Amino acid sequence: MDLKDLPVTQRVNALVKALDGAKRTNEALARCRDGEEMLDVLLDASSRLGLGLTRWELENTPPIRDWVWWKNKEAPLTIGDSKPRYQQDGGQGKPRPSGSSEDETPRRRFLGLF
């Protein structure tokens, strides 16, 4: 069976498994400045493995899609007032306002569905 005949998700999963432990490829991915450079490295790895993945398939299929978004510092999902999801998740890395305790949870608003 030719690997190019497999569905896109299976070919992407095969690429991800092949990257596990591939030291040189992982170092090249870590040195990439943005998602476009990552896609170039991944396209090269795909062609060496005979997977025949296209740039569009890599760009739009998880988990590669999520890696590219993360490298570009783009949020894969926005909620509410167009704040990127990663900025809404608990304010990671931001100091707590003075006077707030660590076990104090922020008040949540429920807007309802109707």
C-alpha positions in Angstrom: 0.0 0.0 0.0 1.3 3.4 -1.0 1.4 5.9 2.0 0.1 8.6 -0.3 -3.2 6.7 -0.5 -3.9 7.0 3.2 -6.3 9.7 4.5 -4.6 13.0 5.4 -5.1 12.6 9.1 -3.3 9.2 9.0 -0.4 10.6 7.0 -0.1 13.6 9.4 -0.2 11.1 12.4 2.6 9.1 10.7 4.6 12.3 10.3 4.1 13.2 14.0 5.2 9.7 15.0 8.3 9.9 12.8 9.2 13.2 14.4 9.3 11.6 17.8 13.0 11.0 18.5 14.2 12.7 15.2 16.7 14.9 16.9 17.9 16.9 13.8 14.4 17.6 12.5 13.2 18.6 16.0 16.2 21.0 16.4 15.4 22.5 13.0 11.8 23.0 14.0 12.9 24.7 17.2 15.1 27.1 15.3 12.3 28.2 13.0 11.3 31.9 13.4 7.7 31.4 12.4 5.1 28.9 11.2 6.1 29.2 7.5 9.6 28.0 8.2 8.1 25.2 10.3 6.0 24.2 7.3 9.1 24.1 5.1 10.8 21.7 7.5 7.7 19.6 7.8 7.2 19.4 4.0 10.8 18.3 3.6 10.3 15.6 6.3 7.0 14.5 4.6 8.7 14.2 1.2 11.6 12.1 2.7 9.1 9.8 4.3 7.0 9.5 1.1 3.9 10.8 2.7 3.1 13.4 0.0 1.5 15.9 2.3 0.9 19.4 0.9 1.5 22.7 2.6 -2.3 23.3 2.8 -2.8 19.8 4.4 -0.2 20.5 7.0 -1.5 24.0 7.7 -5.0 22.8 8.3 -4.7 19.4 10.0 -4.2 19.0 13.7 -1.7 18.7 15.5 0.5 20.4 12.9 -2.0 23.2 12.5 -1.8 23.9 16.2 2.0 23.9 16.2 2.0 26.5 13.4 -0.5 28.7 15.2 1.5 28.5 18.4 4.7 29.3 16.6 3.0 32.3 15.0 1.6 33.2 18.4 -1.9 33.1 17.0 -4.8 31.7 19.0 -6.6 28.7 17.5 -9.8 29.8 19.2 -11.2 33.1 20.3 -14.1 33.5 22.8 -16.1 36.4 24.0 -14.7 39.8 23.2 -12.2 38.6 20.6 -9.4 38.0 23.1 -7.2 35.1 22.1 -8.0 32.0 24.1 -4.5 31.7 25.6 -4.9 35.2 27.0 -8.2 34.3 28.6 -6.9 31.1 30.4 -6.1 32.4 33.8 -3.8 35.2 32.9 -0.7 33.0 32.9 2.4 34.9 33.7 0.6 38.0 34.9 0.9 39.1 38.6 -2.3 39.0 40.7 -3.9 42.3 41.6 -3.0 43.5 45.1 -5.5 42.4 47.7 -6.6 39.2 45.9 -5.9 35.9 47.5 -4.5 32.9 45.6 -7.5 30.7 46.1 -10.0 33.4 45.1 -11.5 32.5 41.8 -12.5 35.2 39.4 -16.2 35.9 39.0 -17.7 34.4 35.9 -20.5 35.9 33.8 -23.2 33.8 32.3 -24.7 35.3 29.2 -27.1 32.5 28.5 -28.1 31.0 25.2 -31.4 32.9 24.7 
